[in-house]
């Protein structure tokens, strides 16, 4: 490769399954990038909603400043303090039942109107610990907010380029919703990285990321867009043990630090 291995892009998703935010720098905490998946959309009984159920969630925009989360739904917008603490309720994300702060009626109305179904916004209660599966993390405890199961998702530019060479129509990286995009490495190099450092920050690659129907959703239109990339990934990235196709690697945080675009991998 012409360039040394480095961070090519950083992306944070404050609200699970909603639009992400491209960053130049990001603080890495044990739960992942600061505020990543700290908020989540749920149905009336507290079960999590994602683009699997509602592709239109891709069009829900997010923004962060030092003290505020902004959620945009079309022409409507709502601001909430990053330390919001509303009424507590139990919510479900995959196999986890966790306490969360309800964001209130204005947020629920905005989401329900935009998605065309009853929905509410909740924020993770940081007093609770939701850990990654220790079958994959071993003795290392890895806390998460509302991610699917691991704090950080790592993908390389070269892996996407290799996939796109096999597709009739190339796809953008946003289909795969990574946190850390690597440059200066070969295709699928992330599969074999192990422990990696970016300055003082350290990650450990622990589990291939199995992909789902969200990858077939056009993130700019909030609509399903055929069978790709799942159809092509099945031809060369099927993992029998995981019973799915893989693209990217889940990672846990060994040491906090500041990540920035261009920072070298060591």
C-alpha positions in Angstrom: 0.0 0.0 0.0 1.2 3.5 -0.7 0.1 4.9 2.7 0.9 3.5 6.1 -2.0 1.9 8.0 -4.1 4.7 9.5 -7.6 5.9 10.4 -9.3 7.0 7.2 -12.7 8.0 8.7 -14.5 8.1 12.0 -18.3 7.8 12.4 -20.5 8.1 15.5 -24.2 7.1 15.7 -25.8 8.8 18.7 -29.2 7.2 18.1 -29.1 3.5 17.2 -30.0 2.9 13.6 -30.4 6.6 12.7 -28.0 8.7 10.6 -24.4 8.9 11.7 -22.0 11.9 12.1 -18.6 12.0 10.4 -15.9 13.2 12.8 -12.3 14.4 12.5 -11.6 13.5 16.1 -13.4 11.3 18.7 -12.9 10.4 22.3 -12.7 6.6 22.7 -14.3 5.4 25.9 -14.8 1.8 27.1 -18.3 1.9 25.5 -16.9 3.0 22.2 -16.8 6.5 20.6 -18.3 9.1 22.8 -22.1 9.0 22.8 -22.2 6.2 20.2 -25.6 4.4 20.4 -26.3 6.0 23.7 -29.9 6.7 22.5 -32.4 4.3 21.0 -35.8 4.2 19.4 -38.3 1.8 21.0 -41.9 0.7 20.4 -44.6 1.2 23.0 -43.6 -1.9 25.0 -39.9 -0.9 25.0 -38.6 -3.2 22.3 -35.8 -1.7 20.2 -36.5 -0.5 16.6 -33.9 -0.4 13.9 -33.7 -0.1 10.1 -34.5 -3.8 10.0 -38.1 -2.9 11.0 -38.2 0.7 9.7 -35.8 1.5 6.9 -37.0 5.2 7.1 -34.9 5.5 10.3 -31.9 6.1 8.1 -33.4 9.6 7.4 -33.5 10.6 11.0 -30.6 13.0 11.3 -28.4 13.6 14.3 -26.0 16.3 15.6 -24.0 16.7 18.7 -22.5 19.7 20.5 -20.8 19.9 23.9 -24.1 19.6 25.7 -26.9 18.7 23.3 -28.2 16.0 21.0 -30.3 17.3 18.1 -32.6 14.9 16.3 -34.0 15.9 12.9 -37.0 14.3 11.2 -37.7 16.0 7.9 -38.3 19.7 8.7 -38.8 19.1 12.4 -36.0 19.1 15.0 -35.7 18.4 18.7 -32.9 19.2 21.1 -32.2 17.2 24.2 -29.5 17.6 26.8 -26.8 14.9 26.6 -27.3 14.2 30.3 -31.0 13.8 29.9 -32.7 11.9 32.8 -36.4 11.3 32.3 -38.6 8.6 33.8 -36.9 5.2 33.9 -38.3 2.3 32.0 -37.0 -1.2 31.0 -36.2 -1.6 27.4 -35.1 -4.6 25.3 -32.1 -4.6 22.8 -31.5 -8.1 21.5 -31.2 -10.4 24.6 -30.5 -7.5 27.0 -33.1 -5.9 29.3 -31.8 -2.7 30.5 -33.0 0.5 32.3 -33.2 3.6 30.2 -34.4 7.2 30.5 -37.5 8.1 28.5 -37.0 11.2 26.4 -40.6 12.4 26.8 -43.7 13.2 24.7 -42.2 15.7 22.2 -39.6 13.2 21.1 -42.2 10.4 20.9 -44.5 12.5 18.8 -41.7 13.5 16.4 -40.6 9.9 15.9 -44.1 8.5 15.7 -45.1 11.1 13.1 -42.0 10.5 11.0 -42.0 6.7 11.1 -45.8 6.3 10.9 -45.8 4.0 13.9 -45.8 4.5 17.7 -42.2 5.1 18.8 -40.3 6.6 21.7 -36.8 7.7 22.3 -34.7 6.5 25.3 -31.2 7.1 26.7 -29.1 4.5 28.2 -28.8 4.6 32.0 -25.0 4.6 32.6 -25.5 3.3 36.1 -26.2 -0.1 34.5 -23.5 -2.3 32.9 -24.4 -4.1 29.6 -21.4 -6.3 28.7 -20.3 -7.8 25.4 -20.5 -11.6 25.2 -17.5 -13.0 27.1 -17.4 -16.0 24.9 -15.7 -13.6 22.6 -14.1 -11.1 24.9 -12.7 -13.6 27.4 -11.7 -12.2 30.7 -12.0 -8.7 29.4 -15.3 -7.0 30.3 -16.5 -4.7 27.5 -19.4 -2.4 28.4 -21.8 -1.2 25.7 -24.7 1.2 25.4 -27.2 0.2 22.7 -24.8 -1.3 20.1 -25.8 -4.7 18.7 -23.2 -6.2 21.0 -19.7 -4.7 20.9 -18.3 -1.1 21.4 -16.6 -0.5 18.1 -17.0 -1.7 14.5 -13.8 -1.6 12.3 -13.9 -1.8 8.5 -11.2 -1.1 5.9 -11.5 0.9 2.7 -9.8 -1.9 0.8 -12.4 -4.4 1.9 -15.2 -2.2 0.5 -13.2 -1.7 -2.7 -12.8 -5.5 -3.0 -16.5 -6.1 -2.5 -17.4 -3.3 -4.9 -15.3 -4.9 -7.6 -17.7 -7.8 -7.4 -20.9 -5.8 -7.6 -22.6 -4.4 -10.7 -23.2 -1.1 -8.8 -20.7 0.0 -6.2 -22.0 0.7 -2.7 -20.9 3.4 -0.3 -19.4 2.7 3.1 -22.5 4.0 4.9 -24.3 0.8 4.1 -22.1 -0.9 6.7 -22.2 1.8 9.5 -18.6 1.4 10.8 -17.1 3.5 13.6 -13.5 3.3 12.5 -12.5 3.0 8.8 -9.0 2.0 8.1 -6.8 3.1 5.2 -3.4 1.9 4.1 -4.2 -1.8 4.6 -5.1 -4.5 2.2 -8.5 -6.1 1.7 -9.8 -7.9 4.8 -6.8 -7.0 6.8 -9.1 -6.2 9.7 -9.9 -9.9 10.0 -6.4 -10.6 11.3 -5.4 -7.5 13.3 -5.7 -8.7 16.9 -4.7 -5.9 19.3 -4.1 -2.5 17.6 -3.1 0.9 18.9 -3.8 4.4 17.7 -1.6 6.7 19.8 -2.6 6.0 23.4 -5.9 4.3 22.4 -6.0 0.5 22.1 -8.5 -1.8 20.6 -8.8 -5.6 20.5 -10.5 -7.2 17.5 -12.7 -10.0 18.9 -15.5 -11.1 16.5 -16.4 -10.9 12.8 -19.4 -8.7 12.2 -22.3 -10.7 10.7 -24.4 -8.6 8.4 -28.1 -8.2 7.9 -30.8 -6.6 5.7 -29.7 -3.1 6.8 -26.9 -3.3 4.3 -29.5 -3.4 1.6 -31.0 -0.1 2.7 -30.1 3.0 0.7 -29.1 5.3 3.6 -29.9 8.5 1.5 -33.4 7.4 0.6 -34.4 5.3 3.6 -35.6 2.5 1.4 -34.6 -1.1 0.6 -32.5 -1.3 -2.6 -32.5 -4.9 -3.9 -30.5 -7.9 -2.5 -27.0 -6.5 -2.6 -24.5 -6.7 -1.0 -25.9 -9.7 0.9 -26.2 -11.8 -2.3 -22.6 -11.3 -3.3 -21.2 -11.5 0.3 -22.8 -15.0 0.6 -20.6 -16.2 -2.3 -17.3 -15.5 -0.6 -17.8 -14.2 3.0 -20.1 -16.8 4.5 -19.1 -18.0 8.0 -20.6 -21.4 8.7 -19.9 -21.2 12.4 -21.6 -17.8 12.7 -24.4 -18.8 10.3 -24.1 -15.6 8.4 -22.0 -13.4 6.1 -19.3 -11.2 7.6 -18.0 -7.7 6.7 -15.9 -5.8 9.2 -14.8 -6.7 12.7 -16.2 -6.0 16.2 -13.7 -4.6 18.6 -13.5 -3.9 22.3 -11.6 -1.1 24.0 -8.5 -1.9 26.0 -7.4 1.7 26.6 -9.2 5.0 26.2 -7.8 7.8 24.1 -8.4 10.3 21.4 -8.8 9.0 17.8 -8.4 11.3 14.8 -8.5 10.9 11.1 -5.0 10.3 9.8 -3.7 8.8 13.1 -1.4 5.8 12.4 -2.1 2.3 13.4 0.7 0.7 15.5 
